[in-house]
Amino acid sequence: MAKVLVAFYNGVSDEKNPSAMPVFYEAFIQGLDRAGNQVMVYSHAAFGIDFGEIDIQTRDSILNFEPDLCIVFNNCFYDLAEVVECPIIIYEVDSPRYFSNKENIRRNPERYLYFIFQEDSRAILKENFEISDNRIFYAPFFSEVYADTAMEQTTNISFIGSLFYLGNTNIFESFIQQNPSEQERAMMASCLKDLRENPQVTATELIYKHNITSELVARHMDLSQLLMMMSREKRLRVLSAVADLGLELYGTENWGNTYFEDSRLNMSYNSKKVYSIQHNQNIYNKSKIGINVSHLQATSGFPWRVMDIMASNACLVTDYHEDFKRLFGNIPIPTYESELEAYEVCRQLIKDESRRKEIVLQCRSDRK
């Protein structure tokens, strides 16, 4: 048995359940607990910030716990390097681009171990943080969802996820409001196109590659937020395309309090709180299709929901990721490259029940 400290950003809140947390973290912590470990959990609502000096109360609590291992998702917590002597794992959830406390990592890269969910992140960690390859480990996501073949499938398509929040300062809106010239708009457009195709590119690379001579454009190269904006646009386009096929949409509250040009998404949204293993399991099992629309940063890797859908009675439909072949071999996972293709793939699967069921069985074939 080991004492394990786990820390992560928690965007879930439920007045009826103070311990509410996203499905993957629930499964992760349950797994540690079932294996006989003692787990201390720190979850918080701070995303995309650097943490200052640890407060005395938190420091003393950790020291009294005496962890044998610390696991910090996205490095989104106080820097523990000077607090504990045990190993510290930084576990990637989104991308190294969204890690907190990057300078702490650069100052002491060998103090941590790094778990990545996509192989593309290995090069980023080595190049941007000078991390040794022998400290980086590929650790793809997993699922604790299980299929319930007795459940009636009353939903054609379900999606559980967030409408990405752009923050209080929308960097692209700020750029547009400053009345950029035609040349500056063209510069920004070329950078966005490149970023969409290569989400791991750096701002410096974009500025040099596209000869960005405008201070206005260079000042608005906040790639984390631009990626969030384009991922939001992608998610809206794909889900709007399949809405008429019978979409049930669950997730963050801004799905319901934001009006879109396509009102069908507002009409598809169900405000029920959905975050736990049981919530996800029930929704996917009653759905014929579970659709995945990934953040652009998920290049070779993919979100938690992919594994949850594959483990359920729903048929996964998803954008393509390179690690599919490595992890799933020849399973014929239905994929799309555009919103029009997503619509057509879903339409055909709803019509062809035997093919849909065959794909579902193959996705679950290795599940014990």
N, C-alpha and C positions, 0 to 999 in steps of 0.2 A: 504494500500500500504506500502511496506517495501523497504528499500534500501539494496540490496544484492550484495556483492562482490563475484565474482566467479574467481578462478585461477586454471590453469591446464597446463600440458605439451601439446604442439601442434606440432605434427610432420608433419603437412600439410603446404605446401607453394605453392602459385599460383600467378605468377606475374600479372595475370589479375584480381585477387581478393585478395586484402590485408587482408580482414577479413576472409579468408578461415579457416575452422576448421573442425574436424571430425564430422560425422553425429550425434553422441550422444550428443556432446556438443551443436551443433546447436539446436537440439530438446530441450535440457534442458534449454538453455537460452531463446529460443522462448516461452517455457512454462511459465517461470518466467515473461517474458514481457507481455504475453497475460493475465496473472492474475493481471496485473496492477502494478507490481513491477518495481522499478528503478534499473537497473543492471549495475554494473561496472565490466568489464572483463579484466583480466590479463592472456594472454597466452604467452608462451615462448617455446624455443627449448631445454631446459635443462632437461634431463631425468637421473634418477639414481644418482643424486649428492645431497650433502647437501648444503643448501643455507647459505651464511654468513650473516653478519649484513645487515639489510635493508638500502638501500641508502636513503638519505634525501628527494630527489625528490619524490620517491615512497611513502615514509612514509607520507609526507605532503599531497600528493594527496589523500591517503586513509583517513587521518584525516579530510580533507576538505569534502570528500564524506559523512563521518559519517555513516558508514554502521550499519544496524540493525542485520545483519547476514553475516557471511563469510563462503563460501563453497570452500574448497581446495581439489581438487582431488589428491589422493595419497600423500597428504601433500606436494605436489611438488610446494613450493613457500617459500618465507621468513616466518619465524615464526612470527605470528601475535599476539601471546599471550600477549606481552608487548606493542603492538601498539593500539589495540582496546579493548573495554570493553564488546562488544557484544558476543554472542555465536559464536563458530567456529566449523564447521563440517568438519571432515576429511572423505572424501568420497572415499572408495576403488574402484579402477578401475582394477588393476592387482592382487595385493596380498600385504599384509603388508610387505612382503619381499622386495618390491620395494618402500616402503615409503621413502621419504626424511626426514631429520632432526629427525631420530629416537630417538636420545638422548634428544632432546627437549620434546618429548612425554613422555619418561621415567621419566624425571625430574618433569613433571607436568601433569600426565595423566588425572586428573579430570578437566583440563581446557578445554577439547575438548569433542565433541560428535562424535560418529563413525558410519558411514553408511557403511554397508557391503553388497556385492552382493552375497556372498556365506557363508553358515552357518559354513563351516570349519574355516573361518577366526575368528570366535568368540573365539574359544579356543586359537588361536595364540595371539590375542590381550590381552586376560586375562593372559596367561602364560608369554609372552615376555615383556609386557608393564604394567602388573598389573592394567589393566583397569577394572572398576566395570561393571558387567553385565548390570546394568540399564543405562549405557551410550552407549550401543551398540544396533544398530537398523538395522534390515534386510530391505534393500531397493533394490530389484532387478531392473534390467534395463527395459526400455520400448522402444517404437518405435513411430515415427511420420510418418512412411512409410504407404502408403495405396495402396490397390490393384487396378489395372486397367484391368478389364477383357476384355476390347476391344482391348488391345494391343496384336499384333501378337507375339507368342512365337517362336522366330527364333534361340534361343540358347539352346542347350541341358543342359549344366551345367555352372554355373558361380561361381567364387570365387572373393571376394573383401577383400583384406587384405595385410599385410606386409610380406616380407621375412625378418624374424627377424635378426637384425643387431647385430653382436657379439662384436662390439667395436674395438678400435685400438689395444687392447691387447687380443688375443685369449688365454684364460687360458689353454684350453685343448691342443692347438697347442704348447704352451710353455712347457707343461708337456711332450709331445711326443718328442719334439726337444732336450730335455735333456737326451735322451737315457735311459729311465727307465728300470730297471731290469725286468725279467719275474715276479718276486714276486710283484714288484711295479705295474706292469700292471694289475696283478690279483686283487690287492687291489683297484685300481682305477675302474676296471670293476665291482667289487662287490658294490662299492659305487654308481656308475652310475645306476646300476640295481635297487638298493634300492631307489634312488632318483626318478627314472622314475615311480616306483610304489607308492611312498609316497612323493610327491613334497613339503610337509610341514615339512619334517624332517630337523633338524639342522645339521650343520657341526660337532658340538661336538658329537651329537648322532651317526653320521656316523663313526667318528673316534673311539669311544669307542665300538660300535657294531661290527665293522669289524676289530678291533685290528690293527689300522693303526699305525705301528711303523716307517714308512718311513717319514722323514721330507719333502722329495720331494712331496709325495702324499698329506700330510697334508697342505703344502703350496699352493697347487693348488685346495683346497676345496672352491673355489668361487662358491657357489651354485646358485646364481642369474645368473651368466654367463653360468654355466653348464646346467641349466634349459633352458636358451635361446637357447643354442646349440642343445639340444635334441628336443626342440619344433620345431626348424627350420628343423631338420632331419625328424621329424614326418610329418610336413607340406609338405615337398618335396616328401616324399614317397607316401602319400595319393593322392596328386594332380597329380603326375606322373602316378599313377595307373589308374586314371579316364580320363587322357588326351585324349586317343584315342576315347572316347565316345563323344567328342565334347566340350572341355573345353575352356571357355573364362576367362582369368585371368587379374585382375585389382589390382592396389595397388602401393606400393612403387617402386621407380625407379630401385632399385637393382634387381628386377625381370628381367629387361631387360639388365642390364649391367654386370650381372654375368652369366658365362657359367656353366651349369650343365651337369653331365654325361648324363642325359636324356634331349636332346635338344628340346623335345616336349614342355617343359615348356616355354622355350624362344619363341618358335613359337606360344604358346597360349597367350602370354602376349600382352595386349593392353595398350599402353603408355598414353592413354587418362587420364587426371586428373579426379580422382573420389574420392569424399570425402563428398559431401553434401547430404542432404535428397533427393533432386530431382535426383541427380546422382544415388544413391543407389536404389531409387524407380524405375527408368527407367530400370536399368539393371536387377533387380530381376523380374520385371513384364514381361520382354521379355524372361525370362529363364524358362525352364521346371523344373530345379532343381537348388536350391541354396545350395551349400555345405559348411559346417562349419568344420574347422580343428582347434581345440583350442590349446592354449598354455598349457603346462603341469600343470602350476600353477592353472588353472581353474579346480578345482577338483569337488566340488559339484555345483558350479556356472558355468556360461558360458558367452561367449562374446556378445557384442552388436548385432552382425549380426544375431544371432539366432532369436531375436525378430523382426528384420527388415524382415528377410526372411519369418517368419510365418505370418507377416502382409501383405505380398505381394501375387502375383499370382504364385509364385514359390513354389515348394515342398522342404521343409527342409530335408536334409540328414546330419547327424551330429554324432560325437562321443558322447557317453552317459555321462550325468551328473545327479547326484542324485536329484538335485532340480527340474528336469523335472516333477517328479511325484507330488511334492508339488504344483507346479505352474500350470501344464497342465493336471493333472488328468490322464484320460484314453485315451487321444489323441494318436493315434498310430504313433508317430514320428519315421521315419525310422532311425535307428542307426547302427553304425559299430564299430568293435573293432580292425580291421586291415585294411591295404590298399587293400588286396584282397577282404575282405568283403565289403569295400566301393565301389569297382568296381562292384561287383555283385548286390548290392542294387541299385546303379544308373542304371545299365543295365536293370534290371527288371522294374524299374519305367518308363524308357524311352519307353519300349515295352508296358507297361500296362497303357495306358492313363486314363482309367476310375478309376483305383486305385489311380493313382497320383492325379487326380482332387478331389477325395473323401477325401484324406488326407489334401489337401490344404484347402478345405472347412471347415474341422474340426478344423484346426489350426486357421482359421479366425472366427470361430463360435461365439466367445465372443466379437469380435471387434465391437465397436459402430460407 
